[in-house]
Amino acid sequence: MLKIILLAIICFISGLIITPFIIKLSFKMNAVDMPDHRKVHKVPIPTLGGLAIFISFIIGLIVIQPQNPHHLAIVVGAILMIIVGFFDDLYQFTAKAKFLFQLGIACLVVFWGGLQVSFINLPFGGQLEFGWLSIIVTILWIVGITNAINLIDGLDGLSAGISAIVLLTISTMAIFMGNVYVLSMSIILFWSILGFLLFNFHPAK
């Protein structure tokens, strides 16, 4: 419990410290979302916020060093997703190009890392096994969740806020299921997002 509290403090403070630097970097690189008739903001808003969250997340990983057979593939996949997002903010990739990049990264995690969603638990007991479809389900899950978060990133604090709620829920489930790895990863990301959220609530900076 003490380690979790210390980890939470480290990730939260990292987010608070790093985000202002990312804001300045965004303006210098002209990575900003300009206001228009469809946007709620009236001034240019930096778009590299995910980078601030991810750097805080990486700091948390370095501190706690969670162990899992799929860990390296998950982290490498996350780094590649961040790189794609970074250059998309700068150069505005087409939807097709982004999808192909995301699909390639998901395939890397599944085929190189061996990560697969092989079943889901049913609400009233039992499991639904995917069998050979587990590869397809996992790839679609990674790409689908990535785009789902992107799609709701329209209002101040919405994407990060929903992500934080989901991660807190996952953390609670991981405690009951005794999954230390999932608990560690979700807690690190949760507190990294909270540090960023203070700059992302309306009016977002």
C-alpha positions as CSV (number, residue, x, y, z in Angstrom):
1,M,0.0,0.0,0.0
2,L,2.9,2.4,0.8
3,K,4.5,1.7,-2.6
4,I,1.2,2.4,-4.3
5,I,0.8,5.7,-2.4
6,L,4.3,6.8,-3.3
7,L,3.8,5.7,-6.9
8,A,0.6,7.8,-7.1
9,I,2.4,10.9,-5.7
10,I,5.3,10.5,-8.1
11,C,3.1,10.1,-11.2
12,F,0.7,12.9,-10.2
13,I,3.5,15.3,-9.5
14,S,5.3,14.3,-12.7
15,G,2.1,15.2,-14.6
16,L,1.9,18.5,-12.9
17,I,5.5,19.4,-13.7
18,I,5.8,18.0,-17.2
19,T,2.5,19.3,-18.7
20,P,3.5,23.0,-18.6
21,F,6.7,22.1,-20.6
22,I,4.6,20.2,-23.1
23,I,2.3,23.2,-23.5
24,K,5.3,25.4,-24.4
25,L,6.7,22.7,-26.7
26,S,3.3,22.5,-28.5
27,F,3.3,26.2,-29.2
28,K,6.9,26.2,-30.4
29,M,6.1,23.3,-32.8
30,N,2.8,24.8,-33.8
31,A,1.0,21.7,-32.6
32,V,-2.2,23.4,-31.7
33,D,-5.9,23.0,-32.4
34,M,-7.2,26.2,-33.9
35,P,-10.7,27.4,-32.9
36,D,-13.6,27.2,-35.4
37,H,-17.4,27.0,-35.5
38,R,-17.4,23.4,-34.3
39,K,-15.0,23.9,-31.4
40,V,-15.8,25.1,-27.8
41,H,-12.5,26.8,-27.3
42,K,-11.9,30.4,-28.5
43,V,-8.1,30.3,-28.5
44,P,-5.5,27.8,-30.0
45,I,-5.1,24.8,-27.7
46,P,-1.9,22.6,-27.6
47,T,-2.5,19.1,-28.9
48,L,0.4,17.2,-27.4
49,G,-1.2,16.5,-24.1
50,G,-1.0,12.8,-24.5
51,L,2.8,13.1,-24.5
52,A,2.7,14.7,-21.0
53,I,0.6,11.8,-19.7
54,F,2.9,9.2,-21.4
55,I,6.1,10.7,-20.0
56,S,4.6,10.6,-16.4
57,F,3.5,7.0,-17.1
58,I,7.0,6.0,-18.2
59,I,8.4,7.5,-15.0
60,G,6.0,5.4,-13.0
61,L,7.0,2.3,-15.0
62,I,10.7,3.0,-14.2
63,V,10.0,3.3,-10.5
64,I,7.8,0.2,-10.1
65,Q,9.0,-2.0,-12.9
66,P,6.0,-4.3,-13.2
67,Q,6.6,-7.9,-14.3
68,N,4.6,-9.6,-17.0
69,P,5.5,-11.8,-20.1
70,H,3.8,-9.3,-22.4
71,H,5.2,-6.2,-20.7
72,L,7.8,-5.4,-23.3
73,A,5.4,-5.7,-26.2
74,I,2.8,-3.6,-24.4
75,V,5.3,-0.8,-23.7
76,V,6.8,-0.9,-27.2
77,G,3.3,-0.8,-28.7
78,A,2.4,2.2,-26.5
79,I,5.6,4.1,-27.5
80,L,4.8,3.5,-31.2
81,M,1.2,4.7,-30.7
82,I,2.5,7.8,-29.0
83,I,4.9,8.4,-31.9
84,V,2.1,8.1,-34.4
85,G,-0.1,10.5,-32.4
86,F,2.8,13.0,-32.1
87,F,3.4,13.2,-35.8
88,D,-0.3,13.2,-36.5
89,D,-0.6,16.3,-34.3
90,L,2.1,17.9,-36.4
91,Y,1.3,16.8,-39.9
92,Q,-2.4,15.7,-39.8
93,F,-2.3,12.1,-41.2
94,T,-5.2,10.9,-43.2
95,A,-7.7,8.6,-41.5
96,K,-6.5,5.7,-43.7
97,A,-2.8,6.3,-42.8
98,K,-3.6,6.4,-39.0
99,F,-5.6,3.2,-39.3
100,L,-2.8,1.4,-41.1
101,F,-0.2,2.6,-38.5
102,Q,-2.5,1.5,-35.6
103,L,-3.2,-1.9,-37.3
104,G,0.5,-2.5,-37.7
105,I,1.2,-1.7,-34.1
106,A,-1.6,-3.9,-32.9
107,C,-0.3,-6.8,-35.0
108,L,3.2,-6.2,-33.5
109,V,1.8,-6.5,-29.9
110,V,-0.2,-9.6,-30.8
111,F,2.2,-11.6,-33.0
112,W,5.5,-10.5,-31.5
113,G,4.4,-10.0,-27.9
114,G,1.9,-13.0,-27.9
115,L,-0.8,-10.9,-26.2
116,Q,-4.3,-12.2,-26.9
117,V,-7.8,-11.8,-25.5
118,S,-8.7,-15.5,-25.5
119,F,-12.0,-15.2,-23.6
120,I,-14.5,-12.9,-21.8
121,N,-16.4,-13.6,-18.7
122,L,-20.2,-13.6,-19.1
123,P,-22.4,-11.5,-16.8
124,F,-24.2,-14.5,-15.3
125,G,-21.3,-17.0,-15.1
126,G,-19.2,-18.9,-17.5
127,Q,-16.8,-17.7,-20.2
128,L,-17.0,-17.1,-23.9
129,E,-13.9,-18.6,-25.6
130,F,-12.7,-17.0,-28.8
131,G,-10.4,-19.8,-30.0
132,W,-8.7,-18.9,-33.3
133,L,-10.7,-15.6,-33.4
134,S,-8.7,-14.3,-30.3
135,I,-6.0,-12.8,-32.6
136,I,-8.6,-10.9,-34.6
137,V,-10.5,-9.8,-31.5
138,T,-7.3,-8.5,-29.8
139,I,-6.2,-6.5,-32.8
140,L,-9.7,-5.0,-33.2
141,W,-9.8,-4.2,-29.5
142,I,-6.5,-2.3,-29.5
143,V,-7.4,-0.3,-32.6
144,G,-11.0,0.2,-31.5
145,I,-10.1,1.5,-28.0
146,T,-7.4,3.8,-29.5
147,N,-9.9,5.4,-31.9
148,A,-12.7,5.5,-29.3
149,I,-10.6,7.6,-27.0
150,N,-9.6,9.9,-29.9
151,L,-13.2,10.3,-31.0
152,I,-14.4,11.6,-27.6
153,D,-11.5,14.0,-27.4
154,G,-13.7,17.0,-28.3
155,L,-14.7,18.7,-25.0
156,D,-12.4,20.0,-22.3
157,G,-11.5,17.1,-19.9
158,L,-13.8,14.6,-21.5
159,S,-11.3,12.1,-23.0
160,A,-9.0,12.2,-20.0
161,G,-11.8,12.2,-17.5
162,I,-13.5,9.2,-18.9
163,S,-10.1,7.4,-19.2
164,A,-9.5,8.1,-15.5
165,I,-12.9,6.7,-14.5
166,V,-12.3,3.6,-16.6
167,L,-8.8,3.1,-15.2
168,L,-10.1,3.5,-11.6
169,T,-12.7,0.8,-12.4
170,I,-10.0,-1.5,-13.9
171,S,-7.8,-0.9,-10.8
172,T,-10.7,-2.0,-8.5
173,M,-11.4,-5.1,-10.5
174,A,-7.7,-6.0,-10.6
175,I,-7.6,-5.8,-6.7
176,F,-10.5,-8.3,-6.4
177,M,-9.0,-10.5,-9.1
178,G,-5.5,-10.4,-7.6
179,N,-3.9,-9.2,-10.8
180,V,-0.9,-7.1,-9.6
181,Y,0.3,-6.3,-13.1
182,V,-3.0,-4.8,-14.3
183,L,-3.3,-3.0,-11.0
184,S,0.1,-1.5,-11.3
185,M,-0.3,-0.4,-14.9
186,S,-3.8,1.1,-14.4
187,I,-2.8,3.0,-11.2
188,I,0.3,4.5,-12.9
189,L,-1.8,5.7,-15.9
190,F,-4.6,6.9,-13.6
191,W,-2.5,9.2,-11.6
192,S,-0.5,10.4,-14.6
193,I,-3.8,11.4,-16.2
194,L,-5.0,13.2,-13.0
195,G,-1.8,15.4,-13.1
196,F,-2.6,16.3,-16.7
197,L,-6.3,16.8,-16.0
198,L,-5.7,19.9,-13.8
199,F,-4.6,21.6,-17.1
200,N,-7.3,20.0,-19.2
201,F,-10.5,21.0,-17.3
202,H,-12.6,23.8,-18.8
203,P,-11.1,26.2,-19.9
204,A,-8.4,23.8,-21.1
205,K,-4.9,25.0,-21.4
